[in-house]
């Protein structure tokens, strides 16, 4: 890809054999060529078939040092260090983009406005797995994210972060000491520099696996405790963010 790369799609993985093929299938050769994408997998030490399932969609594979502790922010930063794009788009390994051409066209148009340092969008669960409780929770939470960005407080869920390359490095990327809340922390710091625009017309879908295992009450509680701790103490309450596969 090199210097012609416009967007670096960075996906951290850890034992994602169930969903990684589905996630990668979105980035067809046509989509990659049209929007000048490179796809980077940053693997945190998968012990399942994740790495064997990667195909030619992946332009770069960054593998964790087995002698270093791993977490999501460390994996995202490692992927970013190998990226060549003008813009960094971070997705989780269980995410699907609704109307992918519209998604990239719209976000690139928004980035033409130099006042937009980063972008956020709506997050919902996979349409074929949605329940009423999902609609209620995500309807509320998407509006919460929208309001925080309107108030210039900075907020974006880690399922989809879109950031200008120079801004990402200006704030020193993700805080690798945070086991949770690193997504909020990054956008909070970017928000101090300028505008993060919430794009209500764009949606990224995620697997509901965490909500199904723990329930929304616990998930929301974990998010809230970690966010408040990051805000006031610059550290997360959670020592480890439990993976759900």
The 8 nearest C-alpha neighbors of each residue, nearest first, counted from 0:
[[1, 4, 3, 37, 2, 83, 36, 58],
 [0, 2, 3, 4, 83, 84, 82, 37],
 [1, 3, 4, 83, 0, 84, 5, 85],
 [4, 2, 1, 0, 5, 35, 84, 83],
 [3, 5, 84, 35, 2, 0, 1, 6],
 [4, 6, 84, 85, 35, 36, 3, 86],
 [7, 5, 84, 36, 86, 4, 87, 85],
 [6, 8, 84, 87, 37, 36, 82, 88],
 [7, 9, 38, 88, 89, 39, 37, 6],
 [10, 8, 89, 39, 78, 7, 40, 88],
 [9, 11, 40, 90, 91, 92, 89, 41],
 [12, 10, 41, 74, 42, 40, 75, 91],
 [13, 11, 42, 92, 41, 43, 15, 10],
 [12, 14, 45, 43, 15, 42, 44, 11],
 [13, 15, 45, 47, 16, 49, 46, 12],
 [16, 14, 17, 49, 13, 19, 18, 12],
 [15, 17, 49, 48, 18, 19, 14, 47],
 [18, 16, 15, 19, 20, 244, 49, 14],
 [17, 19, 21, 20, 16, 15, 93, 22],
 [18, 20, 22, 21, 15, 16, 92, 23],
 [21, 19, 23, 22, 18, 24, 52, 53],
 [22, 20, 24, 18, 19, 23, 25, 95],
 [21, 23, 19, 20, 24, 25, 95, 94],
 [22, 24, 20, 25, 21, 26, 19, 56],
 [23, 25, 21, 26, 22, 20, 27, 56],
 [26, 24, 23, 27, 22, 21, 95, 99],
 [27, 25, 24, 23, 30, 31, 28, 56],
 [26, 28, 30, 29, 25, 31, 24, 56],
 [29, 27, 31, 30, 32, 26, 56, 33],
 [30, 28, 32, 27, 31, 33, 26, 34],
 [31, 29, 27, 33, 32, 28, 26, 34],
 [32, 30, 36, 28, 35, 29, 34, 33],
 [31, 33, 35, 29, 30, 34, 28, 36],
 [34, 32, 30, 31, 35, 29, 36, 28],
 [33, 35, 31, 32, 36, 30, 5, 103],
 [36, 34, 32, 5, 4, 31, 33, 6],
 [37, 35, 31, 6, 34, 7, 4, 5],
 [36, 38, 7, 58, 8, 0, 6, 39],
 [39, 37, 8, 57, 58, 7, 9, 36],
 [40, 38, 59, 9, 60, 58, 8, 57],
 [39, 41, 60, 10, 11, 42, 9, 61],
 [42, 40, 61, 11, 78, 74, 62, 60],
 [41, 43, 12, 62, 44, 11, 13, 63],
 [42, 44, 63, 13, 69, 12, 45, 74],
 [43, 45, 42, 63, 13, 46, 62, 65],
 [46, 44, 14, 13, 47, 43, 49, 42],
 [45, 47, 14, 44, 48, 49, 13, 50],
 [46, 48, 14, 45, 49, 16, 15, 50],
 [49, 47, 51, 16, 50, 52, 46, 14],
 [50, 48, 16, 52, 15, 51, 47, 14],
 [49, 51, 52, 53, 48, 45, 47, 42],
 [50, 52, 48, 49, 53, 54, 47, 16],
 [53, 51, 49, 50, 48, 54, 20, 16],
 [52, 54, 50, 51, 57, 49, 55, 20],
 [55, 53, 56, 57, 52, 51, 23, 20],
 [54, 56, 57, 58, 53, 28, 59, 23],
 [55, 57, 54, 58, 23, 26, 38, 27],
 [58, 56, 38, 55, 59, 39, 54, 53],
 [59, 57, 38, 39, 37, 56, 55, 60],
 [60, 58, 39, 57, 40, 61, 38, 81],
 [59, 61, 40, 39, 41, 62, 58, 57],
 [60, 62, 41, 40, 42, 78, 59, 63],
 [63, 61, 42, 41, 60, 43, 64, 44],
 [64, 62, 43, 44, 65, 42, 61, 69],
 [63, 65, 66, 67, 62, 44, 43, 68],
 [66, 64, 67, 63, 44, 68, 69, 43],
 [65, 67, 64, 68, 63, 69, 44, 43],
 [66, 68, 65, 64, 69, 63, 43, 70],
 [69, 67, 66, 70, 65, 64, 73, 63],
 [70, 68, 43, 73, 67, 74, 71, 63],
 [69, 71, 73, 72, 74, 178, 68, 43],
 [70, 72, 74, 73, 75, 11, 69, 178],
 [73, 71, 75, 175, 173, 74, 70, 76],
 [72, 74, 175, 76, 70, 71, 75, 77],
 [75, 73, 71, 77, 72, 76, 11, 41],
 [76, 74, 72, 78, 77, 73, 11, 71],
 [75, 77, 79, 73, 78, 74, 72, 80],
 [76, 78, 74, 80, 75, 79, 73, 41],
 [77, 79, 75, 41, 76, 80, 81, 9],
 [80, 78, 76, 82, 81, 77, 75, 9],
 [81, 79, 77, 78, 82, 76, 83, 75],
 [80, 82, 79, 78, 83, 77, 61, 59],
 [83, 81, 79, 80, 84, 7, 78, 39],
 [84, 82, 1, 4, 2, 7, 81, 85],
 [85, 83, 6, 7, 5, 4, 86, 82],
 [84, 86, 5, 164, 6, 163, 83, 87],
 [87, 85, 163, 6, 164, 84, 162, 7],
 [86, 88, 7, 162, 161, 164, 6, 163],
 [89, 87, 161, 8, 160, 7, 9, 90],
 [88, 90, 9, 160, 159, 8, 10, 87],
 [91, 89, 159, 158, 10, 9, 88, 92],
 [90, 92, 158, 93, 10, 94, 11, 89],
 [91, 93, 94, 10, 19, 12, 22, 11],
 [94, 92, 91, 205, 206, 18, 22, 19],
 [95, 93, 205, 204, 91, 92, 22, 90],
 [96, 94, 204, 203, 22, 205, 97, 93],
 [95, 97, 203, 99, 204, 98, 202, 94],
 [96, 98, 99, 202, 203, 95, 204, 201],
 [99, 97, 101, 100, 102, 96, 201, 202],
 [98, 100, 102, 101, 96, 97, 103, 25],
 [101, 99, 102, 103, 98, 104, 30, 105],
 [102, 100, 104, 99, 98, 103, 105, 201],
 [101, 103, 99, 100, 105, 104, 98, 106],
 [102, 104, 106, 100, 105, 101, 107, 99],
 [105, 103, 101, 107, 102, 106, 100, 108],
 [106, 104, 108, 102, 103, 107, 101, 109],
 [105, 107, 109, 103, 108, 104, 102, 110],
 [106, 108, 110, 109, 104, 105, 103, 111],
 [107, 109, 105, 111, 106, 110, 104, 112],
 [108, 110, 106, 111, 107, 112, 105, 115],
 [109, 111, 107, 112, 108, 115, 106, 113],
 [112, 110, 108, 109, 113, 107, 115, 114],
 [113, 111, 110, 114, 109, 115, 108, 116],
 [112, 114, 115, 111, 110, 116, 109, 194],
 [113, 115, 112, 116, 194, 193, 110, 195],
 [116, 114, 194, 113, 117, 195, 112, 110],
 [115, 117, 194, 195, 163, 114, 162, 193],
 [118, 116, 162, 195, 161, 115, 163, 196],
 [119, 117, 196, 161, 195, 197, 162, 160],
 [118, 120, 197, 155, 198, 196, 160, 161],
 [121, 119, 198, 197, 201, 199, 202, 122],
 [120, 122, 202, 141, 199, 201, 203, 123],
 [123, 121, 203, 202, 204, 120, 141, 137],
 [124, 122, 204, 137, 205, 203, 125, 121],
 [125, 123, 205, 204, 207, 206, 129, 126],
 [124, 126, 204, 128, 127, 205, 206, 129],
 [127, 125, 129, 128, 124, 204, 123, 130],
 [126, 128, 125, 129, 124, 130, 206, 204],
 [129, 127, 126, 125, 130, 124, 207, 206],
 [128, 130, 126, 127, 124, 133, 125, 131],
 [131, 129, 133, 132, 128, 134, 124, 126],
 [130, 132, 134, 133, 135, 129, 136, 137],
 [131, 133, 135, 130, 134, 136, 129, 215],
 [134, 132, 130, 136, 131, 135, 137, 129],
 [135, 133, 131, 132, 137, 136, 138, 130],
 [136, 134, 132, 138, 133, 137, 139, 131],
 [137, 135, 139, 133, 138, 134, 140, 132],
 [138, 136, 140, 139, 134, 135, 141, 133],
 [137, 139, 135, 136, 141, 140, 134, 142],
 [138, 140, 136, 137, 142, 141, 143, 135],
 [139, 141, 143, 137, 142, 138, 136, 144],
 [142, 140, 144, 143, 138, 139, 121, 137],
 [141, 143, 145, 140, 144, 139, 146, 138],
 [142, 144, 140, 146, 141, 145, 147, 139],
 [145, 143, 141, 147, 142, 146, 154, 140],
 [144, 146, 142, 148, 143, 147, 197, 149],
 [147, 145, 149, 143, 148, 144, 142, 150],
 [148, 146, 150, 144, 152, 149, 145, 153],
 [147, 149, 151, 153, 150, 145, 146, 152],
 [148, 150, 146, 151, 147, 145, 152, 196],
 [149, 151, 147, 148, 152, 146, 153, 145],
 [152, 150, 148, 149, 153, 190, 147, 194],
 [153, 151, 147, 150, 148, 190, 187, 154],
 [154, 152, 187, 190, 186, 148, 151, 147],
 [155, 153, 186, 183, 144, 148, 187, 147],
 [156, 154, 119, 183, 186, 157, 182, 144],
 [157, 155, 158, 182, 159, 183, 160, 154],
 [156, 158, 182, 159, 160, 155, 90, 91],
 [157, 159, 91, 90, 156, 160, 94, 89],
 [160, 158, 90, 157, 89, 156, 161, 88],
 [159, 161, 89, 88, 157, 119, 162, 155],
 [162, 160, 88, 118, 117, 87, 89, 159],
 [163, 161, 117, 87, 86, 164, 167, 116],
 [162, 164, 86, 166, 165, 116, 167, 87],
 [163, 165, 86, 167, 85, 166, 87, 162],
 [164, 166, 168, 167, 163, 169, 85, 86],
 [167, 165, 169, 163, 168, 164, 170, 116],
 [168, 166, 172, 164, 165, 169, 170, 163],
 [167, 169, 171, 170, 165, 166, 172, 164],
 [168, 170, 166, 171, 167, 165, 172, 164],
 [169, 171, 168, 172, 167, 166, 188, 189],
 [172, 170, 168, 169, 167, 173, 174, 166],
 [173, 171, 167, 168, 170, 76, 174, 185],
 [172, 174, 72, 185, 175, 181, 76, 171],
 [173, 175, 176, 177, 181, 72, 172, 185],
 [176, 174, 72, 73, 177, 173, 70, 178],
 [175, 177, 174, 178, 234, 72, 235, 73],
 [178, 176, 179, 175, 235, 181, 174, 234],
 [177, 179, 239, 238, 240, 237, 235, 70],
 [180, 178, 177, 181, 235, 240, 237, 225],
 [179, 181, 183, 182, 226, 225, 184, 235],
 [180, 182, 184, 179, 183, 177, 185, 174],
 [183, 181, 157, 185, 184, 180, 156, 155],
 [184, 182, 180, 186, 154, 181, 185, 187],
 [183, 185, 181, 187, 182, 186, 180, 188],
 [186, 184, 188, 182, 187, 183, 173, 181],
 [185, 187, 189, 153, 154, 188, 183, 184],
 [188, 186, 153, 184, 190, 185, 189, 183],
 [187, 189, 190, 185, 186, 191, 184, 170],
 [190, 188, 186, 191, 192, 187, 185, 193],
 [189, 191, 153, 187, 193, 192, 188, 186],
 [190, 192, 189, 188, 193, 187, 152, 153],
 [193, 191, 190, 189, 188, 194, 116, 166],
 [194, 192, 190, 191, 116, 189, 195, 114],
 [193, 195, 115, 116, 190, 196, 114, 151],
 [194, 196, 117, 118, 115, 116, 148, 190],
 [197, 195, 118, 194, 119, 198, 115, 117],
 [196, 198, 119, 120, 145, 118, 199, 195],
 [199, 197, 120, 200, 201, 119, 196, 118],
 [200, 198, 201, 120, 121, 197, 202, 145],
 [199, 201, 198, 202, 120, 121, 102, 197],
 [202, 200, 199, 120, 198, 121, 102, 203],
 [203, 201, 121, 97, 122, 120, 204, 96],
 [202, 204, 96, 122, 95, 97, 121, 123],
 [205, 203, 123, 124, 95, 125, 94, 122],
 [206, 204, 94, 124, 93, 125, 123, 207],
 [205, 207, 208, 124, 93, 125, 94, 204],
 [208, 206, 210, 124, 209, 211, 205, 125],
 [207, 209, 211, 206, 210, 212, 243, 244],
 [210, 208, 212, 211, 207, 243, 213, 214],
 [211, 209, 214, 207, 213, 212, 208, 215],
 [210, 212, 208, 209, 214, 213, 207, 215],
 [211, 213, 209, 210, 214, 208, 243, 207],
 [214, 212, 210, 211, 217, 209, 218, 215],
 [215, 213, 210, 211, 216, 217, 212, 218],
 [214, 216, 218, 217, 210, 219, 213, 136],
 [217, 215, 219, 218, 214, 220, 213, 221],
 [216, 218, 220, 219, 215, 214, 213, 221],
 [219, 217, 215, 221, 220, 216, 222, 214],
 [218, 220, 222, 216, 221, 217, 215, 223],
 [219, 221, 217, 223, 218, 222, 216, 224],
 [220, 222, 218, 224, 219, 223, 217, 225],
 [223, 221, 219, 225, 220, 224, 226, 218],
 [222, 224, 220, 226, 221, 225, 219, 227],
 [225, 223, 221, 227, 226, 222, 220, 228],
 [224, 226, 235, 228, 236, 222, 223, 227],
 [227, 225, 229, 223, 228, 180, 224, 222],
 [228, 226, 230, 224, 229, 225, 231, 223],
 [227, 229, 225, 232, 231, 230, 226, 235],
 [230, 228, 233, 234, 226, 227, 232, 235],
 [229, 231, 227, 228, 233, 232, 226, 184],
 [230, 232, 228, 229, 233, 227, 234, 226],
 [233, 231, 228, 234, 229, 230, 227, 235],
 [234, 232, 229, 230, 231, 228, 235, 177],
 [235, 233, 229, 232, 228, 177, 236, 176],
 [236, 234, 225, 237, 229, 177, 228, 179],
 [235, 237, 225, 228, 238, 224, 234, 179],
 [238, 236, 239, 235, 178, 179, 240, 225],
 [237, 239, 178, 236, 240, 235, 179, 177],
 [240, 238, 178, 237, 241, 179, 70, 177],
 [241, 239, 178, 179, 242, 237, 238, 70],
 [242, 240, 239, 243, 237, 238, 178, 209],
 [241, 243, 240, 244, 209, 13, 239, 14],
 [244, 242, 209, 241, 208, 212, 240, 213],
 [243, 242, 15, 208, 14, 17, 209, 16]]
